[in-house]
Amino acid sequence: MTELKNDRFLRALLREPVDVTPVWMMRQAGRYLPEYRATRSQAGDFLSLCKNKELACEVTIQPLERYELDAAILFSDILTIPDAMGLGLYFETGEGPKFKKIIRTEADVAALPVPDSAKDLDYVMNAVKEIRRELNGRVPLIGFSGSPWTLATYMVEGGSSKDFRHIKEMMYATPEVMHALLDKLAQSVTDYLNQQILSGAQAVQIFDTWGGVLSGPMYQEFSLRYMQQIISGLIREHEGRKVPVIMFTKNGGQWLETMAEAGADALGLDWTTNIDDARARVGNSVALQGNMDPSVLYASPERIRQEVGDILGRFGAGSGHVFNLGHGIHQFVDPERPKAFVDAVHELSAQYHK
Amino acid sequence: MTELKNDRFLRALLREPVDVTPVWMMRQAGRYLPEYRATRSQAGDFLSLCKNKELACEVTIQPLERYELDAAILFSDILTIPDAMGLGLYFETGEGPKFKKIIRTEADVAALPVPDSAKDLDYVMNAVKEIRRELNGRVPLIGFSGSPWTLATYMVEGGSSKDFRHIKEMMYATPEVMHALLDKLAQSVTDYLNQQILSGAQAVQIFDTWGGVLSGPMYQEFSLRYMQQIISGLIREHEGRKVPVIMFTKNGGQWLETMAEAGADALGLDWTTNIDDARARVGNSVALQGNMDPSVLYASPERIRQEVGDILGRFGAGSGHVFNLGHGIHQFVDPERPKAFVDAVHELSAQYHK
């Protein structure tokens, strides 16, 4: 157990004092980096990269060599659990993820196993251990999973979707089947995140990418409820330290008050919510992570710095803010721009932590 | 000028008493109807259908023959204005709209003309006149346009987009170019809607389909501001009657208070906002239109009825509610289902209007 040299990310999530606001970027290991593209082409396809612990570790650490980031995040895919359930995840060029087997009926759901993550997803745990070792206490490592609702959308639609036709039909027409699927997924995600924590993840994030396509009551019943179930089953302390949980529902800005009661230490915000309003609405119950529009990284360093300053000023004084983008960094961003972003967060935030 | 036999839609928009809550469906003339598909194949492609006043009139009226709808909406495309600006709108099968010419630079924007709608978009005005004549006072006719921001996304991206890379780059990196484009579009939309009103449209709706991809401050500066500019230039009374304006920003639920001050008579709501919360937030300043998830139409008539009852109960007593879906009806909906929806609105709402 190596000593953690930079723990401001973990401290901010627990609303403890920090010297400057910590920052990381969703999808920080990704296609916008030429070194990532080189490693990926070495691995072959995307899934082979996820399954090779040395290469997964390499791409996880690449952005830390360029930018003064305060956290690393496990490089993996969001759909490892459905793949381990036997659905046959594959990627077609320019098409996004697809599954060979699609889940539509009660019988389909009944036949699904709950994976034993330590065994069936050992390649993920091996990557976590490898990255932790390689980081050597430099910054904390974040583990992650998709939310049950989000995983279910891909399993029922068979891939990405624009209108979520089939899963919404399942939800409105046969809610008991939908609940059975989500319950299996919640059990699977709980075990998956706990194994990541036991393997060395020092914080975990639940990505609810598609919870925001639901109405308020449906969000609570079909997405939030299962994230709450997961959070209540997570290991919350490990290696003598709290393991904070971040819950991020894209387009969930209207439901922050309810989300704040789900047991997470922090809520992720996309850029459609003003962080000052969000802070006023959730009070001191949770930390906030976010929330610059990733598209700002297409602008000049001066404009990026201005936007960072605006968001920091909105959050205001005190701890409880982890700076981030409101969604993953885009693949066409010039790799010089995130440097301006990360440096601006550190430089401009010191005044709020005196 | 024929007497209007059913004016509850117009009355509800102005928050005047009604007997039952009026209802219509966004995209009610569309692919889910076999008779629409027949007329469309007769016309050839989609644009030819829009440009043929008899056929455009025919598809506009088709859903009224099946369901007790309280309004008709002009059948046309959202991108007629950029097409009239010379961008060359076309459709590739299964691909969505595309433009031959794409707008990216200051020079591109400077070269764009503001169309003279009476002349350059006379096919739209002819369709409005034809539909008004054919409706013969049965229900009011709604005219519409895309918002400047929404039109601009297609013009700058060259079609549909997932990440709005190019327009956001324009907005953050060269805001003055973005404003010049939006100002031309606002002028064009104002004239376009006024010509529709003069041709017979009895209410108008501004569709801001993509305003919700912006941050709060950017939404105000680049989308709402231009809709406000349009509204302040619209003919608000015609044929001795008020012409109500509906403003609909998809995923705009977080900004309702500001939107309520833009001068529109009604705000459209998608299904992610609870209509009781929305009503509490905007008070008596505007009417509300919405907001059932169109996916509920995949469920049983009983489930549809339950959802309608829930939304009506949330809105509560009094006028100021136009029932609608939160977005366009999906193409795979069984045409029997909207009947259950429309009838439920009328049957279950009478109790709230005593």
Interface residues (C-beta under 8 A of the other chain):
Chain A: D163 F164 R165 K168 E169 M171 Y172 A173 G212 V213 L214 S215 G216 P217 M218 N251 G253 Q254 W271 T272 T273 N274 D277 D293 S295 V296 Y298 A299 S300 R303 E307 D310 G326 H330 F332
Chain B: D163 F164 R165 K168 E169 M171 Y172 A173 G212 V213 L214 S215 G216 P217 M218 N251 G253 Q254 W271 T272 T273 N274 D277 D293 S295 V296 Y298 A299 S300 R303 E307 D310 G326 H330 F332
